[in-house]
Amino acid sequence: MDGTKSEITDAEVGVDVRSDQTNSIIYIDPEKEASARRKFDIYLVPVSLIFIILSALDRNNLGNAVIFGFSEDLGLVGNQFNNIQTLSSFCSFAGELPWTLAVRRFGARKALGTAFLIWSICTLGTAFIHTYGQAIVIRMILCACESGLSPGFAFVYSTIYPQEQAGKRIMTTNLAQCISGAFGGLFAYAVQTMGTQRGLAAWRWLFIVEFCITMVIGGVGWIFIPDSAETAWYLSEEEKETMRLKRKRDHLLRGDQKFDWKWARESLKDPFVYLLGTAFFTSSVAINGFGVFLPSIINGLGYTSLQANYMTIPVYILGAISLLTQVYFSDRLRRRGVFIIGCCVPVAVGYLICVGTAAPGAGYAGMFVLVIGLYPISTLAVTWATNTFSPDSKRAIAMPLVYTMADISSMVSSQLYPSTQAPRYVQGNAVSAGLTCVAGFLYTGSWYMLKRRNMKKEKLLAENATSNGMEGDRSLDSMYML
């Protein structure tokens, strides 16, 4: 590249950047940058994990509430519980793009703090519903507010960490799902032992206690969420200046601070958004169905409701171990596609085991097989999207669009395991297996698309070209992580 373009090297070493706008050289001491990132690891990453655990408990414990009499008390019949889940899911994917744009426009602290307050109120409201209609309304609002957490935190991480370090932070979303899944059942049963108190059934106390915990722990955690990386109160003045210099250094990748709507058009025109989004959709059917209905699935395989909740714990623990291991090596090797494609295999095999046999032991074993690949797929797909799209204005549109397409799958998942198909849920498990196979091919296509783009860029650079007429991640200034 000629001298008018920024020269950007790995963020782990000393960096000299020649700015297009100022034609000056920016040097950032790697130790100072690493020191600032460690502060975010101490204060922000644990808070994001806690927030998502709390939201997952609020959302997924509806399945435990059903075991404790939720459906009977509300007079639900047929597929009405599944309908509640389906309509709530609509709000989940519909809210992701607006919330991410709100994080980009107003800052994470304001946007995510607002979402936290509203969803907490809705959690408490769930304890006092009495009709099918009330359940639909309160859960739709709750899911609409919770939907911004994962893409919102992922966007914030993309402004702080280099590509090869983003996966380990973004995985907090699925690690939180594992933790809430493993211990949510125990928490629910601890509350259930209270029985009916003060005229309120145990499942109602479940949401009251969740609200109290969420408000106290989440309220403290909110203090540590910054509006931007440059304004975090726990950074020293020197570290804040380091993050401001990082912002200038990364101008080509992050763009101007002011949002530019032209990147909305660029996002909508980028075929990779739709290919990755469709792949994420097909793989997320299995993820959503597993997370919401695992206690019911194990119960349907012949175990009691108490056993079902205890027996989910080792499944989630294995899922967490697999997630941590695969994301670590994905970051270390700077590879996304090969890990995602490989993870599709155990997910499909695990569901096919459940389809192929009525033996409870074999079905339970199938859960252990599929969870090996289940959560890494989701984490690495989100990380891949976050790594791929730039500048920030395009990332704020394209990344939640991929999320949104994936979360449409929750509307499908919520209908795949109706109680009328207990105990084996052959339809749900078969569809999940089939779509996971499709996802493997689509992720392969996503990898190939980025590979081709890199090859074209490399060819132009070898010919001493300085531009390909494109901007952002499509320009010659960056290469895609495969």
N, C-alpha and C positions, 0 to 999 in steps of 0.2 A: 504494500500500500504506500501511497505517497505521503509526504510530510504533512498534508492538510488533514489527515484522518487520525483519530485517536488510536494510540497503540496501547492495548489493554492486555496485561498478562494475568496469570493466576493470582487470586487474592491472597494466597498464603505467602507470597514473597513480596519483596519491595516492588513498588509499582510507580512507573513514570507514565503519566498520561499527558498527551498534547491535545489540549482542548481546541475544538473547532472555533469556539466563540471567542476565547481569550488568547489562543495561541501560546499559552503558558504551560509550564510543566508542573503537574501535581504529583508530589511524592507523599506516600502514606507509609509510615513505619508499620511493618507487618505485626510487630509486637503490640502496638497500640490498637490496631484494628482487632487483633485476636482478643485483647483485653476487653474491648467493648462488647464483642460477641459473647464472651464468657458471662458478662453481666446479664445479657438477654437469656442465656442458658439458665442462669440462676433464678431470675425473676419472672421472665415471660413464658418460657417453655413449660414450667410446671403449672402456671396459671392456665395456659391453654389446655393442658391435659385435664386439670380439675374441672374447668368449664365444660368440656365435652363429656367427661364422666357424668357430671350432674345432669346435663341435657339428655344423655343416653338413658340414665336412670328414669328421668321424668317421662321420657318417651316410651321406653321398652317395658317399664314395669306395668304398663297396661295389660301386657300378656300375663303377668303374675296376678294382676287384679282379677282377671277372668277366672283363674283357678280358685280365687277366694270368694267368688260369688258376684262379681261385677255384672255379668250378663243377666243373671237371675234377678238382681235387684232393679235393674233398669228395664226388665221385661224384653230383652233382645231375643229375636227369633231368627231362624234361618241364617242368612249371610249378613245380618245387620252389623255384627262386630267387624267382619271383613270390610263392610262398606265404610265404617268409621275410619279404618286404617287407610282405605283407598282415598277417601276425600281428604284426609289429613296429609297423605303423601302428595296430593296435588299442590297443597300449600307449601310443602317442603321444597319441591323443585321450582315452584313459581317465585319463591322468595330469595333464592340464592343470588341471582344477578343483581336485584335492587340492593340487597345488603352489602354485596361486595363493592358496588359503586358508592354506597354510603361510606364504607371504610375508606375508599379512595378519596372521596370528596370531603368528608367531615373528620376523618381520623378514626382509628380503631377504638379508642377509649369511648368516644361519644356514641358511635354506631353500635358496637357490641354491648356497651353498657345499657343502651336503650332496649336492645333485644333481650338481654338478661332480665331486666326488670319486668317486661311484659310476659315472658315465658314463665317466670316465677309466679306471677299472679295467676296465670292460667293453670299452673300445677295445683295451686290451692283451690282454684275454682273446680277442678276435676273432682275434688272430694265432696262437692255439694250439688252435683248434677243428679237429676232424677229421671230424665227422659232420654230417648234415643236422639231427638233433635238437639237437646242441650249438649250431649256428648259430642256430636258432630261439630257444633260451633266452637266449643272450648278447645277441642283437640286440633281443629284446623288453625285457630289462632296460635296455639302453642307451637305447632310444627312450623308455621310461617316464620315465627320469631327465632326458633332454634336453627333454621336452615342456613342462616348467615354465618354461623360459627366456623365450620370447617373451611369454606372458601375464604372467609375473612381472615382467619389466622394464617392460612396458606399464602394469601396475598402479602400479609405483613412479613412473613418469613422470607418471601422472595425479595423484599427490599433490604434485608439484613444480611442474609447468608449467601455465599457463592453457590453455584449449581451443585457442586459435588458434596455440599453439606446440607442441602435442603431436605433430602429424604428423611434423615434422622429426626428432623423437627416436625415435618409434616406427618410422620407416622403416629404422632400423638393422637390423631383422630381415631385411628383403628386400634391403637393400644388402649385408648379410653373405652372403646367398644368391648375389647377383651376383658378389661377390668370390671366394667359395669355388668357384663354378661356373667362373669365368674362369680361375682359377689352380690349382684343385684338380687338373685334368688335367695341367698342367705339373709340379706337385709329384709327382703319381703317377708320371709318366714318368721324372722324375729318380731316384726310388727304384727304378723298374723296371730302369733301366740297371745297377743293382747285380747283377742276376741272382740266382741262388741263392747264399747265403752262410751258412756254418756249418750247412748242412743245411736251411735255411729258404728257402722260395720267396720271390720278390720281393714277392708280394702280402701275405705275412705280415710282411715288413719294413715295408711301407707302414703297417700299423697299429701296429707297434712304434715307428716314428719319430713317428707322429702322437701316440701316448701321451706320449712324451718332450716333444714340443713343447707339448702341451696342459698337462701338469703344470707345466712351467716358466713359460710365459707366463700360463696361466690362474691359477696359484698366486699370481703377483705381482698380477694384476688383481683377484683376490678381496679383497685388502686394501682396495680402494677402493669396495667395495659396502657402503653403509650399511644398518643395520637399518631406519632411518627417515630422512626428510629432516631431522629435528630433531637427529639424533645423529651425522651425518657428521663424522669426525674432522678433515677438512680444512677445515671451516668455522670461522671465528673465533667467539668467544663472542657477539659482536654479531650475526653472521649466523645462528647457531643460534637466538638469541632472535627474530630476524626470521622464521625458519621456524616457530617456536612461535606467534608472533602470527598468521602466515598460517593456521596450523591453526585458531586460534580464529576468525579472520575468515571462513574458508570453512566454518564449522560447518554451515550449512544445506545446503551441497553435499556435504560429506564426512561429516557425522554424528559420532556419538560414537566415541572410540577403541576402546571395547569392542565386539566383534562381536555383532550382534543377529540371531538366526536368523529373525526375522520377515521380514527382507529376502530370505531364501531363498524364502519363500512368495511374496513380491511379485515376485521374479524369475521364478518358474515361472508366475505368472499374467499376466505381461506379454506380449502377443502380438508385440510388436516383437522380442523375443528370438528367437522362432521364425521370424519372417519374415526378419530379417537373417541368422540362422544358416543358414536354408535357401538364401538367396541366396549366402551365402559358401560353402556346400557345393558348389553347382552351379558356381561360378566356380573353386573350388579343385581340381576334377578336372583342369582344364587346367594349373594351376600345379604340382601334384604330379607329374603325368605328365611335364611338361617338365623339371623339376628332376632327377628320378631317371633318366630314360631318354634325355636329349638326346644323349649320346655314342653310344648304341646307335642312335638314330634317324638321326643323320648317317652313321654307319657303314652302316646299312641302305640309305641312299640311294646307296651306291656308293663310299664313301671308305674308306681303310684305317683301322685303329684309331688309329694315330699321328696321321693327318690329322684324325680325328674329334675328338680332344682339343684339338688346336691350333685347329680351326675353331669350337669353342665360344666362344673368347675374345672375338672381336668381337661375337658375339651378346649375351653378358653385359655387355659394355661399353655397348652401345646400351641395354640394359635398365636399367643403372645411371643413365645420363644421363636417360632418360625418367622414371625414378623420382624423381630429384632435382628435375627440372623441375616435374613435376605436383604433387608434394607441396608444393613451395614455393608454387605459385600457389593450391593448395587451402587452405593455411594463411592466405595473404595475403588471399584473397577470402572466407574463412570459409565455404567450400562443400565438401561431401563428395559428395553424391549425384550431381551432374551430372558430376563427374570420373570417378567409378566407372562410371556408365552409359556414358559416352563411351569408356572404356577397353575395354569389352566388344567393341566393333566390331573393332579390329585383331586381337584374340585370335581371334575367330571366323573372320575373313578369312584369317589366317595358317594356321590348321589346315585350312581348306577348300582352300587352295592345295596343301597336302601331299596331301589326299585326291584332288584333281582331276587331278593329273599325276604321272607316273612319272619325270619328268626330275629328276635329282639337283640341278641348278642351281636349278630352280624351287622344289623342296622346301626347299633351304637358304635361299632368299630368303624363303620363307614364315615361317621362324624369326625373321627380322629384323622382319617385319611384326607377328607376334603378340607379340614381347617388348616392343613399345612400350607395350602395355596390361597385360601380364601382372603385373608386380610392383606397379605403382600400385594395382591393384584390391585386392590383399591388404593392403597398408599402410593404405590409406584406409578399408577396411572395418573393420579393427581400431581405427583412430583414431576412426572414427564411433561404434563401440560404447563405446570409452573415454570419449568426449565426452558420450555420451547418458545413461549410467546413473549415478545417484547416490542415496544417499550411498556412501561407501567400501564398506560392508557389502553393498550391492546390487551395486556394481561388481565386487566380489570373487567374486560368484556369476554374474551375468549375462554379464560379459565373457568369462570362460573357457568358459561354456556355448556362446556363439557360436563361440569357437575350436574347441570340441569338435565341434560340428556340422560345422564346416568340415573338420576333420581326419578325420572319417569318410570323406571323399572319398579319402583316401590308400589306403584298402582297395580302393576301386574302381579308382583309378589303377594300382595295382600289378598288376592283372589285365588292363589294357587293352593292354599291349604285350608279349605273349608272343613268345618267339623263333620260334615256329612261324608267326607272321604277318609275319616279315621278308620283304622289305626295306622295304615301304611302310607297314606298320602302319595299314592303312586303318580298321580298327575303332576303334582308340584315337583317331586323329585326328578321325574323324567324330563319335564320342561327345563328345570334348572341345569340338568346334565347336558341336554341338547344345546341350550343357549351358551353354555360355557365352551363347548366345542366350537361353536360359531365365533365366539369371542377370540379364541386362539388364532383363528384365521384372520380376523379383522385387526388384531394387534400386530400380526405379522405384516399385514398391508400397511399399517401405520409406520412400522419400522422401515419398510421398504421405501415409503414416500419420503421420509426424512433422509434416508440414505441417498436417494436419487438427488435430492436438493443439495446435499453436501457435495456430491460428485460434480454437479454442475458448477457450484461455487469454486471448488478446487480447480476445475478446468479453466474457468475465467481468470482466477488468480495466477495460474501457471502461465497464462497468456499476457500477464501484466495488466489486466483490466483493473480499473479503479471503481467501477460501478456496474451493476446489472439493472439499473433503473428501478430498483425496489427499495423499500425502507423497512426499518424495524428488523425483526428476525429473518425476513426474506432477503435482506441486503447482504453484501459481501463482508460486513463487519463482524459477523459471528457465525459459528458453526453449530449445528444441532447436536445435542447429546442423544445418542442412540441407545 
